[in-house]
Amino acid sequence: MNVPAQAEIVLSATINSIVIPERCVMTDPGGRTWVRLKEGFDTKYRPVDVGVLQKDKIQIRSGLDKGETVMCRMR
């Protein structure tokens, strides 16, 4: 009998990272990743360094600070 299973394997632990929905991260044709930030009434674009993608969440290793508001595209 075949029984489907799902496992989560942690390869390393990183304390200084932020996890956001995967749909909030954009990738350009060159493979660079960035996010849109809301700052008051303005929208700014910021490059980010991504890490592990798990389900619909993605790890941001650098480029964002805690408390910043990231704008996400609708699904």
N, CA, C and O of each residue as an XYZ file, in Angstrom:
300
protein
N       0.835     -1.162      0.000
C       0.000      0.000      0.000
C       0.888      1.236      0.000
O       1.843      1.315      0.773
N       0.581      2.201     -0.863
C       1.311      3.466     -0.930
C       0.614      4.504     -0.060
O      -0.578      4.764     -0.225
N       1.351      5.085      0.850
C       0.815      6.106      1.738
C       1.633      7.374      1.541
O       2.835      7.371      1.806
N       1.010      8.467      1.082
C       1.769      9.707      0.894
C       2.241     10.261      2.238
O       1.556     10.133      3.253
N       3.403     10.869      2.225
C       3.966     11.443      3.443
C       4.638     12.758      3.109
O       5.036     12.987      1.967
N       4.761     13.605      4.086
C       5.442     14.881      3.922
C       6.424     15.039      5.069
O       6.079     14.800      6.227
N       7.650     15.441      4.748
C       8.677     15.612      5.777
C       9.300     16.988      5.655
O       9.429     17.519      4.551
N       9.685     17.566      6.776
C      10.404     18.834      6.795
C      11.801     18.556      7.317
O      11.971     18.036      8.419
N      12.802     18.906      6.515
C      14.185     18.672      6.896
C      14.872     20.024      7.044
O      14.921     20.796      6.087
N      15.393     20.317      8.209
C      16.102     21.565      8.460
C      17.582     21.296      8.252
O      18.189     20.488      8.955
N      18.161     22.000      7.255
C      19.567     21.791      6.957
C      20.470     22.677      7.800
O      21.599     22.302      8.116
N      19.977     23.837      8.157
C      20.740     24.731      9.023
C      19.775     25.700      9.685
O      18.667     25.921      9.199
N      20.199     26.262     10.774
C      19.368     27.229     11.488
C      19.953     28.621     11.302
O      21.158     28.821     11.458
N      19.106     29.573     10.971
C      19.526     30.957     10.820
C      18.656     31.807     11.713
O      17.432     31.809     11.579
N      19.270     32.520     12.611
C      18.505     33.350     13.536
C      18.087     34.661     12.890
O      16.947     35.093     13.064
N      18.985     35.304     12.149
C      18.717     36.610     11.575
C      18.073     36.503     10.203
O      18.697     36.827      9.192
N      16.836     36.052     10.166
C      16.108     35.990      8.909
C      14.645     36.290      9.169
O      14.162     36.219     10.299
N      13.957     36.626      8.095
C      12.531     36.938      8.140
C      11.847     36.008      7.154
O      12.399     35.729      6.089
N      10.667     35.525      7.482
C       9.901     34.671      6.580
C       8.672     35.440      6.134
O       7.926     35.967      6.959
N       8.464     35.505      4.816
C       7.312     36.206      4.247
C       6.638     35.292      3.222
O       7.228     34.293      2.811
N       5.402     35.620      2.799
C       4.770     34.820      1.750
C       5.601     34.854      0.470
O       6.132     35.900      0.097
N       5.711     33.720     -0.194
C       6.511     33.592     -1.415
C       6.018     34.542     -2.504
O       6.817     35.018     -3.310
N       4.735     34.821     -2.539
C       4.181     35.689     -3.577
C       4.605     37.150     -3.428
O       4.327     37.959     -4.313
N       5.265     37.502     -2.336
C       5.742     38.869     -2.125
C       7.108     39.107     -2.756
O       7.539     40.256     -2.854
N       7.795     38.062     -3.184
C       9.140     38.190     -3.742
C       9.062     38.099     -5.269
O       8.448     37.183     -5.815
N       9.685     39.047     -5.937
C       9.736     39.071     -7.397
C      11.137     38.652     -7.838
O      12.115     38.893     -7.130
N      11.227     38.029     -8.999
C      12.512     37.637     -9.570
C      12.594     38.172    -10.991
O      11.679     37.970    -11.789
N      13.694     38.858    -11.311
C      13.847     39.379    -12.668
C      14.512     38.321    -13.554
O      14.963     37.292    -13.050
N      14.577     38.562    -14.863
C      15.153     37.560    -15.771
C      16.605     37.181    -15.444
O      17.056     36.093    -15.802
N      17.334     38.071    -14.769
C      18.711     37.778    -14.393
C      18.835     36.959    -13.120
O      19.944     36.623    -12.706
N      17.687     36.628    -12.482
C      17.700     35.825    -11.262
C      17.804     36.638     -9.983
O      17.861     36.065     -8.895
N      17.831     37.969    -10.091
C      17.878     38.812     -8.891
C      16.493     38.877     -8.261
O      15.487     38.934     -8.969
N      16.442     38.870     -6.945
C      15.174     38.901     -6.227
C      15.008     40.233     -5.521
O      15.980     40.829     -5.057
N      13.757     40.699     -5.442
C      13.450     41.973     -4.825
C      12.028     41.971     -4.302
O      11.219     41.115     -4.660
N      11.733     42.942     -3.448
C      10.384     43.124     -2.897
C       9.985     44.582     -3.054
O      10.825     45.461     -3.249
N       8.680     44.816     -2.964
C       8.156     46.180     -2.939
C       7.820     46.524     -1.496
O       7.140     45.761     -0.810
N       8.294     47.666     -1.045
C       8.032     48.119      0.319
C       7.111     49.315      0.303
O       7.211     50.174     -0.572
N       6.214     49.372      1.272
C       5.351     50.537      1.437
C       5.978     51.431      2.493
O       6.184     51.017      3.633
N       6.279     52.665      2.100
C       6.840     53.641      3.022
C       5.983     54.901      2.933
O       6.160     55.722      2.032
N       5.061     55.044      3.871
C       4.120     56.160      3.813
C       3.217     55.989      2.607
O       2.528     54.979      2.466
N       3.230     57.007      1.723
C       2.436     56.931      0.495
C       3.276     56.461     -0.690
O       2.777     56.383     -1.813
N       4.530     56.152     -0.449
C       5.440     55.752     -1.520
C       5.628     54.236     -1.559
O       5.420     53.538     -0.567
N       6.030     53.749     -2.738
C       6.419     52.356     -2.918
C       7.881     52.352     -3.325
O       8.264     53.042     -4.270
N       8.696     51.587     -2.626
C      10.113     51.482     -2.952
C      10.438     50.028     -3.252
O       9.804     49.112     -2.726
N      11.432     49.832     -4.102
C      11.868     48.488     -4.470
C      13.193     48.209     -3.785
O      14.087     49.055     -3.780
N      13.320     47.016     -3.204
C      14.524     46.674     -2.452
C      14.994     45.284     -2.844
O      14.210     44.336     -2.795
N      16.269     45.138     -3.237
C      16.800     43.792     -3.497
C      16.908     43.016     -2.188
O      17.222     43.584     -1.142
N      16.647     41.726     -2.258
C      16.732     40.857     -1.080
C      17.492     39.590     -1.431
O      17.540     39.173     -2.588
N      18.084     38.991     -0.414
C      18.763     37.701     -0.552
C      17.840     36.651      0.045
O      17.541     36.684      1.239
N      17.388     35.720     -0.788
C      16.431     34.717     -0.323
C      17.142     33.438      0.083
O      18.266     33.167     -0.340
N      16.458     32.659      0.913
C      16.987     31.385      1.379
C      16.030     30.265      1.054
O      15.695     30.043     -0.110
N      15.596     29.568      2.063
C      14.767     28.377      1.918
C      13.338     28.750      1.528
O      12.746     29.665      2.099
N      12.799     28.033      0.556
C      11.393     28.152      0.162
C      10.687     26.931      0.710
O      11.075     25.799      0.422
N       9.640     27.161      1.507
C       8.914     26.049      2.110
C       7.428     26.317      1.963
O       6.902     27.296      2.493
N       6.761     25.436      1.237
C       5.343     25.591      0.917
C       5.158     26.947      0.258
O       5.690     27.163     -0.831
N       4.426     27.872      0.871
C       4.197     29.190      0.268
C       4.930     30.300      1.015
O       4.579     31.473      0.881
N       5.935     29.945      1.795
C       6.732     30.912      2.559
C       8.170     30.883      2.049
O       8.660     29.842      1.611
N       8.848     32.046      2.109
C      10.237     32.120      1.686
C      11.051     32.879      2.728
O      10.587     33.866      3.298
N      12.252     32.410      2.962
C      13.149     33.014      3.937
C      13.885     34.177      3.277
O      14.420     34.038      2.177
N      13.907     35.324      3.957
C      14.683     36.479      3.515
C      15.899     36.570      4.434
O      15.767     36.841      5.627
N      17.081     36.341      3.865
C      18.302     36.346      4.676
C      18.860     37.740      4.877
O      19.469     38.023      5.909
N      18.660     38.614      3.904
C      19.105     40.000      4.059
C      18.316     40.893      3.112
O      17.771     40.432      2.109
N      18.265     42.175      3.448
C      17.574     43.150      2.611
C      16.332     43.720      3.253
O      15.832     44.749      2.799
N      15.813     43.088      4.297
C      14.633     43.584      5.007
C      14.953     43.741      6.483
O      15.795     43.037      7.039
N      14.265     44.675      7.092
C      14.368     44.870      8.533
C      13.025     44.555      9.167
O      11.978     44.735      8.546
N      13.058     44.090     10.389
C      11.838     43.784     11.122
C      10.969     45.043     11.182
O      11.457     46.136     11.471
N       9.680     44.870     10.907
C       8.732     45.979     10.986
C       8.450     46.672      9.669
O       7.527     47.482      9.598
N       9.213     46.383      8.616
C       8.937     46.991      7.321
C       7.714     46.328      6.702
O       7.457     45.147      6.934
N       6.957     47.096      5.911
C       5.741     46.595      5.290
C       6.025     46.209      3.854
O       6.380     47.055      3.033
N       5.868     44.925      3.553
C       6.108     44.392      2.212
C       4.775     44.289      1.496
O       3.793     43.819      2.071
N       4.733     44.728      0.237
C       3.527     44.650     -0.577
C       3.590     43.361     -1.383
O       4.619     43.053     -1.984
N       2.492     42.603     -1.399
C       2.440     41.322     -2.098
C       1.462     41.389     -3.264
O       0.478     42.127     -3.227
N       1.748     40.613     -4.289
C       0.801     40.536     -5.407
C      -0.324     39.582     -5.042
O      -0.135     38.656     -4.253
N      -1.476     39.811     -5.613
C      -2.626     38.943     -5.356
C      -2.459     37.641     -6.123
O      -1.818     37.613     -7.174
N      -3.022     36.588     -5.613
C      -2.963     35.295     -6.305
C      -4.051     35.199     -7.310
O      -4.169     34.185     -7.997
